[in-house]
Amino acid sequence: MAAFTTTNLPIPASATSRTAVRQQPRRRHLTQQAGRALEILGHAIEYLADEFVERGCSFSADKGQLDALQLLMALNRQVYFECPEVPSMGERFRVLLRLDPARP
């Protein structure tokens, strides 16, 4: 299930739920394309944030710049959460030893 931000981009519910049980962060397998996209988005976010702070902008006066920053951050999360999770060592051992009931 996905939630939508103010920019109407879907974000996995696990990333937005405040009542969800905290789990260990799962590693994700990034493709070369996703890694490059995250790098570019990260640079753009850093540039806009630095510019915002350097100019001493206020939250109410520069709504457009803040909206742009939020949009880039939402896109960054979307790219990251679309990458598949890497199974943990325990999950790998269970599959190897055929202890996983999901696998025949």
Wavefront OBJ file of the C-alpha trace (Angstrom):
o trace
v 0.000 0.000 0.000
v 1.348 3.418 -0.892
v 0.672 6.853 0.502
v 0.743 10.067 -1.485
v 2.666 13.173 -0.515
v 1.687 16.736 -1.277
v 3.463 16.285 -4.614
v 1.174 13.319 -5.448
v 4.096 10.907 -5.712
v 3.537 7.482 -4.164
v 5.710 6.557 -1.197
v 5.565 3.101 0.372
v 3.366 3.076 3.463
v 6.235 1.660 5.516
v 8.149 4.878 4.867
v 5.293 7.118 5.996
v 3.660 5.227 8.862
v 4.545 6.650 12.258
v 2.856 3.795 14.118
v 4.711 1.039 12.307
v 7.104 -1.084 14.328
v 10.685 0.035 13.768
v 12.629 -2.587 11.891
v 16.263 -2.698 10.927
v 16.789 -0.795 7.698
v 16.952 -3.190 4.781
v 19.690 -2.895 2.207
v 18.564 -2.441 -1.358
v 20.111 -3.573 -4.602
v 20.714 -0.439 -6.663
v 21.053 -0.720 -10.393
v 23.602 1.471 -12.100
v 20.776 3.637 -13.449
v 19.113 4.017 -10.037
v 22.451 4.803 -8.411
v 23.151 7.530 -10.945
v 19.634 8.967 -10.487
v 20.107 9.051 -6.700
v 23.477 10.748 -7.129
v 22.037 13.454 -9.404
v 19.011 14.006 -7.167
v 21.248 14.175 -4.102
v 23.405 16.863 -5.693
v 20.324 18.863 -6.705
v 18.845 18.605 -3.189
v 22.134 19.657 -1.613
v 22.479 22.606 -4.003
v 18.953 23.908 -3.325
v 19.287 23.437 0.438
v 22.642 25.227 0.515
v 21.272 28.068 -1.592
v 18.227 28.356 0.671
v 20.371 28.592 3.816
v 22.949 30.921 2.269
v 20.290 33.399 1.167
v 18.713 33.358 4.610
v 15.309 32.637 3.141
v 12.155 32.309 5.173
v 9.724 29.433 4.896
v 6.796 31.656 3.954
v 8.615 33.902 1.446
v 10.210 31.143 -0.655
v 7.425 28.596 -0.933
v 8.388 27.741 -4.518
v 11.936 26.837 -3.587
v 10.736 24.702 -0.688
v 8.227 22.965 -2.971
v 11.042 22.207 -5.417
v 13.147 20.813 -2.587
v 10.285 18.607 -1.373
v 9.645 17.385 -4.908
v 13.286 16.365 -5.357
v 13.295 14.626 -1.984
v 10.106 12.718 -2.850
v 11.618 11.629 -6.167
v 14.762 10.521 -4.347
v 12.701 8.327 -1.981
v 10.665 6.960 -4.877
v 13.766 5.884 -6.797
v 15.274 4.306 -3.679
v 12.153 2.393 -2.601
v 11.644 1.006 -6.121
v 14.936 -0.890 -5.794
v 14.535 -4.473 -4.536
v 15.522 -5.317 -0.977
v 18.551 -7.542 -0.434
v 17.684 -10.633 1.631
v 19.348 -10.826 5.034
v 21.902 -13.513 5.849
v 19.295 -15.331 7.949
v 16.856 -15.375 5.045
v 19.572 -16.666 2.724
v 20.472 -19.483 5.126
v 16.817 -20.483 5.550
v 16.425 -20.731 1.773
v 19.717 -22.618 1.465
v 18.664 -25.092 4.155
v 15.120 -25.200 2.771
v 13.653 -23.983 6.052
v 11.639 -21.328 4.232
v 8.042 -22.569 3.876
v 7.488 -20.249 0.902
v 10.000 -22.173 -1.189
v 9.138 -25.687 -2.453
l 1 2 3 4 5 6 7 8 9 10 11 12 13 14 15 16 17 18 19 20 21 22 23 24 25 26 27 28 29 30 31 32 33 34 35 36 37 38 39 40 41 42 43 44 45 46 47 48 49 50 51 52 53 54 55 56 57 58 59 60 61 62 63 64 65 66 67 68 69 70 71 72 73 74 75 76 77 78 79 80 81 82 83 84 85 86 87 88 89 90 91 92 93 94 95 96 97 98 99 100 101 102 103 104
